[in-house]
Amino acid sequence: MRKFHLFIALGVVLLDRITKSAIANKMAMYSSIQIIPKFFRITHVENTGAAFGLFADSPSQWKISILVLFSVLALGIVVALLWRNSHVMTMTGVGLSLILGGALGNLWDRLMHGRVVDFLVFYIGQYQWPAFNAADSAIVIGAGLLVFEILFAKSPAAANPAAH
């Protein structure tokens, strides 16, 4: 199963690299392409902060270093959890693999450029969700899978009442 989990993570990294490169190379900064009127557009922006632009306006000279350190620590935890739980296919393993791939994709940008390319923008009227990218999507979906499994999956003991 570890190979499958690694394949998922690498797939996320590849998708993230390809989409970010296409946006950065084909679209001028702040230019937009309307995809679904009044709901979704692709807009080239760059984020020097954390997820969804948090801390982007921080003037701290340590901001990038702290974000990279946090990413590396989070990656270490995700890898350890994935390694420990990768002997069978579970929603947890898939979720952790998505988080790993997304975190690696954004860490790559931060290390190489000091910022992350974002381009997916959803909005309704004047209300807009902060721009994000494929890596962010994988992280959120992976976290959602983990939460879903925690809340709704039956434990092995509950699935086998004879074990009590």
KAZI-V631978 format. One record per residue. N is the residue number from 1. RES is the residue in one small letter. PHI is phi in whole degrees, 0 to 359 (* if undefined). NEAR is the number of other ideal C-beta (glycine too) atoms within 8 Angstrom. D_FIRST is the distance of its C-alpha to the first C-alpha in Angstrom with 1 decimal. Layout:
n = <N	N>
res = <RES	RES>
phi = <PHI	PHI>
near = <NEAR	NEAR>
d_first = <D_FIRST	D_FIRST>
This chain:
n = <1	2	3	4	5	6	7	8	9	10	11	12	13	14	15	16	17	18	19	20	21	22	23	24	25	26	27	28	29	30	31	32	33	34	35	36	37	38	39	40	41	42	43	44	45	46	47	48	49	50	51	52	53	54	55	56	57	58	59	60	61	62	63	64	65	66	67	68	69	70	71	72	73	74	75	76	77	78	79	80	81	82	83	84	85	86	87	88	89	90	91	92	93	94	95	96	97	98	99	100	101	102	103	104	105	106	107	108	109	110	111	112	113	114	115	116	117	118	119	120	121	122	123	124	125	126	127	128	129	130	131	132	133	134	135	136	137	138	139	140	141	142	143	144	145	146	147	148	149	150	151	152	153	154	155	156	157	158	159	160	161	162	163	164>
res = <m	r	k	f	h	l	f	i	a	l	g	v	v	l	l	d	r	i	t	k	s	a	i	a	n	k	m	a	m	y	s	s	i	q	i	i	p	k	f	f	r	i	t	h	v	e	n	t	g	a	a	f	g	l	f	a	d	s	p	s	q	w	k	i	s	i	l	v	l	f	s	v	l	a	l	g	i	v	v	a	l	l	w	r	n	s	h	v	m	t	m	t	g	v	g	l	s	l	i	l	g	g	a	l	g	n	l	w	d	r	l	m	h	g	r	v	v	d	f	l	v	f	y	i	g	q	y	q	w	p	a	f	n	a	a	d	s	a	i	v	i	g	a	g	l	l	v	f	e	i	l	f	a	k	s	p	a	a	a	n	p	a	a	h>
phi = <*	301	295	295	297	295	299	298	299	294	299	296	300	297	301	296	297	296	292	295	296	298	296	297	271	252	237	291	305	71	282	228	234	286	255	236	309	64	214	215	215	258	225	280	226	234	245	267	260	271	306	57	82	302	67	298	271	294	276	302	288	264	306	297	298	294	296	294	299	300	298	295	297	298	298	300	294	297	298	298	295	294	298	290	251	263	280	226	276	224	296	298	297	294	300	295	295	296	297	300	298	295	296	295	299	287	297	306	300	297	290	278	231	76	201	241	281	241	204	269	231	250	204	223	60	271	269	228	282	303	300	213	222	296	297	300	299	297	296	293	296	299	296	298	297	297	297	301	294	297	280	240	283	277	286	304	292	289	285	235	297	291	285	283>
near = <9	7	6	8	15	9	8	12	13	9	9	18	13	8	9	17	10	8	11	15	8	8	12	9	5	5	10	5	7	7	8	9	8	6	6	7	4	6	7	8	10	11	11	14	10	10	11	9	11	9	7	8	10	7	9	9	5	7	4	6	4	6	11	9	7	9	12	11	8	9	12	9	8	9	12	8	8	12	9	8	10	13	8	6	11	10	4	7	6	8	10	11	14	13	15	15	15	16	14	16	17	17	14	13	17	15	12	11	12	14	7	5	8	5	9	13	13	12	14	11	12	8	12	6	5	4	6	7	9	7	12	10	16	13	16	13	11	15	14	8	10	16	10	9	13	13	8	10	12	7	6	5	8	5	6	7	7	7	6	7	5	4	6	4>
d_first = <0.0	3.8	5.4	5.1	6.3	8.6	9.7	10.8	12.5	14.2	15.3	16.9	18.6	19.9	21.2	22.8	24.4	25.7	27.2	28.7	30.2	31.7	33.3	34.6	36.0	37.4	38.7	41.3	40.7	41.4	41.8	40.4	39.6	40.2	37.5	38.4	41.9	42.3	38.6	36.3	36.9	35.3	37.1	36.5	36.7	35.4	34.4	35.2	34.2	31.1	29.3	31.9	34.6	34.9	37.0	37.7	41.4	41.2	43.5	41.8	41.4	38.4	36.5	34.1	33.5	32.8	30.4	28.6	28.5	27.3	24.4	23.5	23.6	21.5	18.9	18.9	18.5	15.6	13.7	14.7	13.6	10.2	9.8	11.3	9.4	5.7	5.7	6.1	6.5	9.7	12.4	12.3	8.9	10.2	13.5	12.7	11.1	14.4	16.5	15.2	15.9	19.2	20.3	19.8	21.8	24.6	24.7	25.2	28.2	29.6	29.5	30.9	33.4	33.8	33.1	30.6	31.4	31.4	32.6	31.6	34.6	35.1	38.5	41.1	44.7	45.1	41.9	39.0	35.5	34.9	33.4	29.7	27.1	23.7	22.1	24.0	23.0	19.2	20.0	22.1	19.8	16.9	19.5	20.8	17.5	17.5	21.2	20.8	18.3	20.6	23.7	22.8	19.8	21.2	20.4	19.5	23.2	24.6	22.7	24.1	27.8	28.6	26.6	29.4>
